[in-house]
Amino acid sequence: MSEYHILRKRLGAISALSDAQLLTGNKIGLEKESLRVNISGGITQTSHPEALGAALTHPYITTDYSEALTEFITPPFEQITEALDFLQNTQKFVYKNLKDELLWATSMPCVVAGESSIPLAHYGSSNAGTMKKVYRRGLGHRYGRVMQLIAGVHFNFSLTESFWPVLQTLEGSQQAPQDFINTRYFDLIRNSQRMGWLVPYLFGASPAVCKSFLLGGSTTLAEFDESTYYEPYATSLRMGDIGYQNNKENESGIKACYKNIDSYISSLLWAINTPYEGYEKFGLLKNGKYQQLNTNILQIENEYYSTIRPKQLLQGNEKPTTALRKRGVKYVELRSLDVNAYDPLGVNESQLYFLEAFLLFCLLHDSPVIELPERREVDHNEMLTAHQGRKPGLKLSRNGKNHTLKNWAMEIMQEMAGICELLDADNPEKPYTSSLKKQTERVSHPDMTPSARMLDDMRQDSESFHRFAERMSRQHFHYYKNLTLTDEQEQFYKEEAKNSKLRQAAIENADNISFEEYLDEYFSQK
């Protein structure tokens, strides 16, 4: 019997329904990080621009690890084009308020003048703002500040609410509705992990890195030129072993369990509450200043690196695990997407159409629990694809056997065709099918992938990675300078900036306990 018989059965049942729109109307949201740099490509030392509002409370423009690492967030939209339009307008507004600075066009940073050149993000004087800053200080101690400057694009995805009761009826499940939704989202997550190597293969755009990123440390990477390291067949070094990973997990034993929502929550809470000697050496307080939130394996849930996360909207100062326990999974956040250096937005329509169809494929495909041997395969395949994904004849490990990346990818593409047809049912332009065709061509022709294209451009123009990234950043700068916001759009962002400052001030004025008490209350949540 075919490995895909359950997928085909489910797809056939959905196709037979009178409601042909059942798979459409999903919610798509985007988060894109961009490093602010000075005109020479070095990390800017300026604060988050005042005109952009308060990073602590702005819903659409904030900062990630550093004051220099801007993050753009879109609301969830039913149309991919709407999410991209919002992302473009937000970046246009930010560019309008930058002075002699660029938004870096690639995931990997350049011209890193040591750890001290990376300013931590600042969120004001409130307890909530202090917690965010202390968390980042702790990340710097644990993994190094440079690692935190790597930028990415997050793809937030949720199924339309009307989909779930229909699927539950088709499945004959007797679970409570939210329990069924949780179960199926974790099915999606596990399959995304199993086959997630496909994302860096198709969309990876970090095959090279500035030597400055490694701060003079040793590396197995090859030398491209006097200022650049690379790997000839790499797709996404960001997703490889020089990227942001919980690289202490083998020593400390942390590995999130994705069997179900309860085991996932339990595994993260265990890590948050278990001391780790390797982090105790940094101390909790130094000269009265917090160095980290705690000395445990994880400070908070977000510290655990994963390519995809289950998410729930937080209420107030709620812990992510508390929100998941109380209200279940609301959406998933796919985090393995590099910033697309060839697109001013950092991501494009074709990528997003494919990712939506891919996550639906992961949902409908059979998804048994990942036991330890398969977990090792998942990690091995992700790392191998990141470093050697375009290598001819590359083999990945699948159920204890070796399969070529190309053949496995072609299988997935073939099985996604039916999903794309349903998504395209009432759209004469067939964007999902068109994207699938484009990505299938990249499987047959690795030279068409962004990672291969980047290295080819660097060779052709005799450019270092820094020069390439700087050139693309300037191209994007001119793209945005030639765009205009309508008066209504301009006013929208100005109002959001103004209101974010008022919200931050209100939070600061409402503080009536010490930071120590605040942390105790936060971590005591059940």
TORDO-763435 format. One record per residue (C-alpha): x, y, z; residue number from 0. Coordinates in steps of 0.02 Angstrom, whole numbers. Example, Ala and Ser with C-alpha at 12.3 -4.5 7.8 and 13.67 -1.06 7.14 Angstrom:
[pt [615 -225 390] 0],
[pt [684 -53 357] 1],
//
This chain:
[pt [0 0 0] 0],
[pt [65 173 -45] 1],
[pt [145 277 92] 2],
[pt [28 415 38] 3],
[pt [-137 318 43] 4],
[pt [-203 413 195] 5],
[pt [-162 580 113] 6],
[pt [-251 527 -47] 7],
[pt [-400 462 50] 8],
[pt [-420 625 145] 9],
[pt [-395 730 -10] 10],
[pt [-523 626 -104] 11],
[pt [-651 647 35] 12],
[pt [-624 835 39] 13],
[pt [-634 845 -151] 14],
[pt [-802 755 -149] 15],
[pt [-881 883 -34] 16],
[pt [-1000 1013 -104] 17],
[pt [-896 1150 -22] 18],
[pt [-751 1160 -143] 19],
[pt [-677 1306 -45] 20],
[pt [-641 1205 110] 21],
[pt [-452 1217 94] 22],
[pt [-454 1403 53] 23],
[pt [-476 1551 169] 24],
[pt [-327 1503 277] 25],
[pt [-240 1641 373] 26],
[pt [-63 1692 322] 27],
[pt [48 1809 422] 28],
[pt [229 1858 401] 29],
[pt [372 1912 515] 30],
[pt [529 1975 430] 31],
[pt [690 2027 514] 32],
[pt [809 2154 436] 33],
[pt [973 2217 507] 34],
[pt [997 2405 500] 35],
[pt [1171 2445 437] 36],
[pt [1270 2603 402] 37],
[pt [1321 2654 227] 38],
[pt [1477 2545 235] 39],
[pt [1378 2391 285] 40],
[pt [1427 2391 469] 41],
[pt [1299 2363 606] 42],
[pt [1219 2528 651] 43],
[pt [1248 2593 827] 44],
[pt [1095 2706 825] 45],
[pt [939 2673 926] 46],
[pt [777 2609 852] 47],
[pt [713 2765 760] 48],
[pt [597 2870 868] 49],
[pt [475 2894 723] 50],
[pt [442 2707 718] 51],
[pt [366 2704 891] 52],
[pt [398 2595 1043] 53],
[pt [469 2424 1002] 54],
[pt [392 2351 1160] 55],
[pt [212 2385 1109] 56],
[pt [207 2416 920] 57],
[pt [109 2275 837] 58],
[pt [195 2288 667] 59],
[pt [368 2366 690] 60],
[pt [480 2306 830] 61],
[pt [656 2244 862] 62],
[pt [722 2069 887] 63],
[pt [887 2038 978] 64],
[pt [972 2203 944] 65],
[pt [921 2385 925] 66],
[pt [989 2364 749] 67],
[pt [883 2211 707] 68],
[pt [716 2277 649] 69],
[pt [568 2159 638] 70],
[pt [415 2185 529] 71],
[pt [254 2094 574] 72],
[pt [96 2079 472] 73],
[pt [-77 2035 538] 74],
[pt [-148 1871 474] 75],
[pt [-231 1887 303] 76],
[pt [-335 1769 197] 77],
[pt [-245 1824 40] 78],
[pt [-57 1805 20] 79],
[pt [-52 1963 -85] 80],
[pt [-129 2061 60] 81],
[pt [8 2002 179] 82],
[pt [142 2051 55] 83],
[pt [63 2221 24] 84],
[pt [61 2255 211] 85],
[pt [242 2199 228] 86],
[pt [293 2312 85] 87],
[pt [202 2464 155] 88],
[pt [279 2436 327] 89],
[pt [454 2428 255] 90],
[pt [419 2581 150] 91],
[pt [370 2678 306] 92],
[pt [526 2620 397] 93],
[pt [638 2668 251] 94],
[pt [561 2840 249] 95],
[pt [618 2863 429] 96],
[pt [796 2798 412] 97],
[pt [942 2918 400] 98],
[pt [1097 2862 304] 99],
[pt [1057 2679 339] 100],
[pt [1009 2526 239] 101],
[pt [909 2371 279] 102],
[pt [1025 2224 249] 103],
[pt [962 2113 108] 104],
[pt [1025 1944 171] 105],
[pt [1001 1832 322] 106],
[pt [1185 1830 368] 107],
[pt [1262 1993 434] 108],
[pt [1426 2072 382] 109],
[pt [1562 2184 455] 110],
[pt [1543 2120 632] 111],
[pt [1669 2216 738] 112],
[pt [1661 2100 887] 113],
[pt [1525 2061 1015] 114],
[pt [1534 2235 1091] 115],
[pt [1479 2312 926] 116],
[pt [1307 2233 942] 117],
[pt [1189 2340 1046] 118],
[pt [1054 2247 1142] 119],
[pt [875 2296 1105] 120],
[pt [801 2417 1233] 121],
[pt [618 2415 1282] 122],
[pt [601 2550 1412] 123],
[pt [600 2546 1601] 124],
[pt [450 2435 1637] 125],
[pt [465 2262 1710] 126],
[pt [404 2188 1545] 127],
[pt [534 2288 1449] 128],
[pt [671 2242 1571] 129],
[pt [628 2058 1555] 130],
[pt [646 2065 1367] 131],
[pt [816 2148 1382] 132],
[pt [880 2029 1516] 133],
[pt [824 1881 1410] 134],
[pt [928 1948 1266] 135],
[pt [1077 1978 1379] 136],
[pt [1063 1796 1430] 137],
[pt [1058 1738 1249] 138],
[pt [1218 1835 1219] 139],
[pt [1305 1745 1362] 140],
[pt [1241 1575 1310] 141],
[pt [1264 1578 1121] 142],
[pt [1359 1738 1081] 143],
[pt [1285 1901 1020] 144],
[pt [1340 1878 840] 145],
[pt [1229 1724 821] 146],
[pt [1077 1828 866] 147],
[pt [1100 1944 717] 148],
[pt [1050 1812 591] 149],
[pt [888 1868 508] 150],
[pt [748 1761 440] 151],
[pt [569 1761 382] 152],
[pt [433 1674 482] 153],
[pt [278 1607 395] 154],
[pt [127 1603 511] 155],
[pt [-12 1487 456] 156],
[pt [-182 1434 521] 157],
[pt [-325 1337 444] 158],
[pt [-492 1422 423] 159],
[pt [-609 1385 571] 160],
[pt [-740 1307 457] 161],
[pt [-615 1174 402] 162],
[pt [-596 1087 569] 163],
[pt [-773 1022 604] 164],
[pt [-785 956 426] 165],
[pt [-620 864 439] 166],
[pt [-667 797 611] 167],
[pt [-830 727 540] 168],
[pt [-736 648 394] 169],
[pt [-613 570 516] 170],
[pt [-749 511 634] 171],
[pt [-653 581 782] 172],
[pt [-739 587 951] 173],
[pt [-614 710 1026] 174],
[pt [-666 878 1095] 175],
[pt [-652 1006 952] 176],
[pt [-496 1095 1018] 177],
[pt [-413 930 1061] 178],
[pt [-440 874 882] 179],
[pt [-366 1037 817] 180],
[pt [-215 1018 932] 181],
[pt [-188 840 874] 182],
[pt [-193 886 691] 183],
[pt [-79 1037 709] 184],
[pt [49 923 793] 185],
[pt [29 802 647] 186],
[pt [71 949 533] 187],
[pt [220 999 641] 188],
[pt [296 824 642] 189],
[pt [280 806 453] 190],
[pt [353 978 429] 191],
[pt [503 920 529] 192],
[pt [517 758 430] 193],
[pt [514 845 262] 194],
[pt [565 1020 313] 195],
[pt [735 999 230] 196],
[pt [641 1044 71] 197],
[pt [622 1226 128] 198],
[pt [809 1268 139] 199],
[pt [840 1170 -21] 200],
[pt [713 1272 -120] 201],
[pt [727 1440 -33] 202],
[pt [893 1440 60] 203],
[pt [989 1599 21] 204],
[pt [1140 1592 135] 205],
[pt [1274 1482 53] 206],
[pt [1412 1604 103] 207],
[pt [1458 1708 254] 208],
[pt [1575 1850 297] 209],
[pt [1732 1795 388] 210],
[pt [1695 1929 516] 211],
[pt [1541 1831 570] 212],
[pt [1652 1694 643] 213],
[pt [1757 1819 742] 214],
[pt [1919 1733 696] 215],
[pt [1862 1562 755] 216],
[pt [1907 1400 667] 217],
[pt [1791 1329 534] 218],
[pt [1775 1187 411] 219],
[pt [1701 1305 282] 220],
[pt [1798 1334 121] 221],
[pt [1872 1503 76] 222],
[pt [1782 1592 -65] 223],
[pt [1894 1745 -60] 224],
[pt [1993 1843 67] 225],
[pt [1837 1899 163] 226],
[pt [1712 1760 128] 227],
[pt [1684 1580 182] 228],
[pt [1562 1464 92] 229],
[pt [1517 1286 50] 230],
[pt [1505 1241 -135] 231],
[pt [1337 1151 -120] 232],
[pt [1266 1243 32] 233],
[pt [1088 1305 30] 234],
[pt [1067 1388 200] 235],
[pt [1214 1406 318] 236],
[pt [1090 1498 428] 237],
[pt [1006 1329 457] 238],
[pt [1173 1239 474] 239],
[pt [1291 1217 619] 240],
[pt [1352 1397 615] 241],
[pt [1174 1460 629] 242],
[pt [1069 1484 784] 243],
[pt [1045 1316 869] 244],
[pt [1026 1255 1048] 245],
[pt [1199 1182 1029] 246],
[pt [1207 1129 1210] 247],
[pt [1059 1009 1192] 248],
[pt [1170 853 1184] 249],
[pt [1253 903 1347] 250],
[pt [1098 964 1437] 251],
[pt [974 838 1367] 252],
[pt [842 961 1305] 253],
[pt [740 902 1157] 254],
[pt [560 959 1141] 255],
[pt [437 816 1122] 256],
[pt [309 835 982] 257],
[pt [204 680 1020] 258],
[pt [59 792 1072] 259],
[pt [26 961 1151] 260],
[pt [43 897 1330] 261],
[pt [211 816 1301] 262],
[pt [272 971 1209] 263],
[pt [223 1085 1353] 264],
[pt [297 966 1481] 265],
[pt [464 952 1392] 266],
[pt [484 1141 1379] 267],
[pt [432 1169 1560] 268],
[pt [557 1039 1616] 269],
[pt [696 1133 1526] 270],
[pt [640 1302 1596] 271],
[pt [644 1233 1774] 272],
[pt [801 1125 1766] 273],
[pt [967 1206 1817] 274],
[pt [1113 1191 1698] 275],
[pt [1291 1205 1763] 276],
[pt [1354 1276 1599] 277],
[pt [1245 1430 1622] 278],
[pt [1269 1448 1809] 279],
[pt [1445 1511 1773] 280],
[pt [1372 1673 1703] 281],
[pt [1280 1703 1865] 282],
[pt [1108 1777 1888] 283],
[pt [1158 1948 1955] 284],
[pt [1321 2041 1928] 285],
[pt [1346 2208 2015] 286],
[pt [1158 2215 2040] 287],
[pt [1120 2187 1855] 288],
[pt [1030 2034 1793] 289],
[pt [1137 1933 1672] 290],
[pt [998 1811 1623] 291],
[pt [821 1770 1679] 292],
[pt [879 1610 1764] 293],
[pt [1022 1486 1755] 294],
[pt [915 1344 1688] 295],
[pt [927 1249 1523] 296],
[pt [805 1373 1446] 297],
[pt [766 1546 1512] 298],
[pt [595 1546 1428] 299],
[pt [506 1445 1293] 300],
[pt [563 1554 1148] 301],
[pt [744 1510 1179] 302],
[pt [715 1334 1114] 303],
[pt [765 1333 931] 304],
[pt [644 1244 814] 305],
[pt [604 1254 630] 306],
[pt [418 1262 669] 307],
[pt [321 1307 826] 308],
[pt [141 1286 887] 309],
[pt [76 1456 939] 310],
[pt [-68 1535 1033] 311],
[pt [-104 1721 1052] 312],
[pt [-42 1782 1220] 313],
[pt [-150 1877 1343] 314],
[pt [-54 2007 1440] 315],
[pt [104 1939 1521] 316],
[pt [57 1758 1486] 317],
[pt [186 1621 1461] 318],
[pt [174 1534 1290] 319],
[pt [154 1364 1374] 320],
[pt [14 1433 1483] 321],
[pt [-76 1500 1330] 322],
[pt [-58 1332 1241] 323],
[pt [-120 1236 1392] 324],
[pt [-272 1348 1415] 325],
[pt [-327 1377 1235] 326],
[pt [-232 1256 1126] 327],
[pt [-144 1287 960] 328],
[pt [-204 1438 862] 329],
[pt [-76 1434 721] 330],
[pt [97 1370 675] 331],
[pt [252 1474 643] 332],
[pt [371 1405 509] 333],
[pt [542 1480 547] 334],
[pt [660 1400 419] 335],
[pt [644 1530 281] 336],
[pt [798 1634 237] 337],
[pt [778 1816 188] 338],
[pt [764 1816 -2] 339],
[pt [905 1931 -58] 340],
[pt [831 1943 -232] 341],
[pt [666 2017 -176] 342],
[pt [649 2190 -95] 343],
[pt [516 2119 21] 344],
[pt [629 1977 75] 345],
[pt [501 1849 17] 346],
[pt [386 1831 -134] 347],
[pt [216 1765 -187] 348],
[pt [279 1605 -266] 349],
[pt [369 1553 -107] 350],
[pt [215 1584 0] 351],
[pt [95 1490 -115] 352],
[pt [211 1340 -107] 353],
[pt [229 1350 83] 354],
[pt [41 1356 110] 355],
[pt [17 1203 0] 356],
[pt [164 1115 84] 357],
[pt [93 1141 259] 358],
[pt [-76 1075 200] 359],
[pt [15 923 131] 360],
[pt [98 901 301] 361],
[pt [-72 911 385] 362],
[pt [-160 784 274] 363],
[pt [-16 659 260] 364],
[pt [-3 519 389] 365],
[pt [103 577 536] 366],
[pt [157 445 663] 367],
[pt [251 495 819] 368],
[pt [436 530 790] 369],
[pt [538 409 894] 370],
[pt [723 432 935] 371],
[pt [797 348 778] 372],
[pt [688 455 665] 373],
[pt [726 611 767] 374],
[pt [909 582 727] 375],
[pt [864 565 543] 376],
[pt [766 728 548] 377],
[pt [914 823 623] 378],
[pt [1038 739 505] 379],
[pt [935 779 350] 380],
[pt [911 961 398] 381],
[pt [1096 987 431] 382],
[pt [1151 893 274] 383],
[pt [1033 992 163] 384],
[pt [1090 1156 239] 385],
[pt [1273 1119 201] 386],
[pt [1265 1008 47] 387],
[pt [1087 1016 -19] 388],
[pt [1135 1045 -201] 389],
[pt [1267 909 -208] 390],
[pt [1231 791 -353] 391],
[pt [1160 625 -293] 392],
[pt [1148 684 -111] 393],
[pt [1061 552 -5] 394],
[pt [953 583 147] 395],
[pt [903 457 279] 396],
[pt [723 398 278] 397],
[pt [655 258 387] 398],
[pt [829 187 406] 399],
[pt [866 187 220] 400],
[pt [956 309 105] 401],
[pt [854 401 -27] 402],
[pt [914 536 -143] 403],
[pt [854 710 -101] 404],
[pt [796 730 -280] 405],
[pt [685 575 -283] 406],
[pt [609 611 -113] 407],
[pt [575 792 -162] 408],
[pt [494 736 -325] 409],
[pt [380 619 -227] 410],
[pt [323 762 -117] 411],
[pt [294 876 -266] 412],
[pt [189 743 -352] 413],
[pt [80 717 -199] 414],
[pt [58 906 -176] 415],
[pt [-18 923 -350] 416],
[pt [-194 875 -293] 417],
[pt [-187 1001 -150] 418],
[pt [-132 1139 -269] 419],
[pt [-274 1096 -388] 420],
[pt [-402 1117 -248] 421],
[pt [-325 1281 -192] 422],
[pt [-329 1342 -374] 423],
[pt [-507 1283 -407] 424],
[pt [-585 1454 -437] 425],
[pt [-429 1549 -489] 426],
[pt [-393 1549 -676] 427],
[pt [-213 1605 -643] 428],
[pt [-177 1443 -546] 429],
[pt [-45 1521 -431] 430],
[pt [-22 1365 -322] 431],
[pt [3 1249 -469] 432],
[pt [119 1375 -552] 433],
[pt [225 1388 -395] 434],
[pt [231 1199 -378] 435],
[pt [293 1186 -557] 436],
[pt [427 1316 -524] 437],
[pt [489 1229 -368] 438],
[pt [488 1060 -457] 439],
[pt [604 1133 -587] 440],
[pt [723 1184 -447] 441],
[pt [728 1003 -390] 442],
[pt [780 948 -565] 443],
[pt [896 1096 -588] 444],
[pt [984 1145 -425] 445],
[pt [1071 1288 -516] 446],
[pt [902 1377 -516] 447],
[pt [894 1388 -325] 448],
[pt [931 1556 -240] 449],
[pt [1085 1484 -154] 450],
[pt [1162 1429 -320] 451],
[pt [1114 1592 -403] 452],
[pt [1197 1692 -264] 453],
[pt [1363 1600 -280] 454],
[pt [1356 1615 -470] 455],
[pt [1328 1803 -458] 456],
[pt [1472 1821 -336] 457],
[pt [1589 1725 -451] 458],
[pt [1533 1815 -608] 459],
[pt [1557 1987 -531] 460],
[pt [1709 1938 -426] 461],
[pt [1614 1993 -271] 462],
[pt [1638 1947 -91] 463],
[pt [1482 1902 6] 464],
[pt [1487 2074 85] 465],
[pt [1493 2162 -84] 466],
[pt [1352 2056 -151] 467],
[pt [1242 2088 2] 468],
[pt [1283 2273 -1] 469],
[pt [1239 2285 -186] 470],
[pt [1071 2200 -160] 471],
[pt [1036 2308 -8] 472],
[pt [1064 2465 -111] 473],
[pt [951 2399 -248] 474],
[pt [814 2372 -120] 475],
[pt [847 2545 -47] 476],
[pt [812 2624 -217] 477],
[pt [660 2513 -241] 478],
[pt [581 2581 -82] 479],
[pt [635 2759 -113] 480],
[pt [533 2753 -274] 481],
[pt [376 2695 -185] 482],
[pt [252 2810 -103] 483],
[pt [125 2781 33] 484],
[pt [-48 2855 18] 485],
[pt [-94 2989 145] 486],
[pt [-207 2861 229] 487],
[pt [-66 2732 242] 488],
[pt [56 2863 306] 489],
[pt [-68 2916 440] 490],
[pt [-99 2735 489] 491],
[pt [84 2704 531] 492],
[pt [104 2872 618] 493],
[pt [-45 2835 728] 494],
[pt [21 2661 769] 495],
[pt [189 2737 818] 496],
[pt [105 2867 928] 497],
[pt [-10 2741 1011] 498],
[pt [132 2620 1043] 499],
[pt [222 2753 1143] 500],
[pt [66 2787 1244] 501],
[pt [45 2601 1279] 502],
[pt [226 2586 1336] 503],
[pt [207 2735 1451] 504],
[pt [48 2659 1525] 505],
[pt [138 2496 1559] 506],
[pt [281 2587 1644] 507],
[pt [163 2692 1749] 508],
[pt [64 2538 1803] 509],
[pt [215 2446 1873] 510],
[pt [193 2427 2061] 511],
[pt [307 2281 2103] 512],
[pt [494 2251 2092] 513],
[pt [574 2160 1946] 514],
[pt [613 2012 2059] 515],
[pt [428 1999 2107] 516],
[pt [380 2017 1925] 517],
[pt [490 1870 1874] 518],
[pt [423 1764 2018] 519],
[pt [245 1797 1962] 520],
[pt [288 1762 1780] 521],
[pt [372 1594 1813] 522],
[pt [241 1538 1938] 523],
[pt [107 1532 1803] 524],
[pt [34 1359 1779] 525],
//
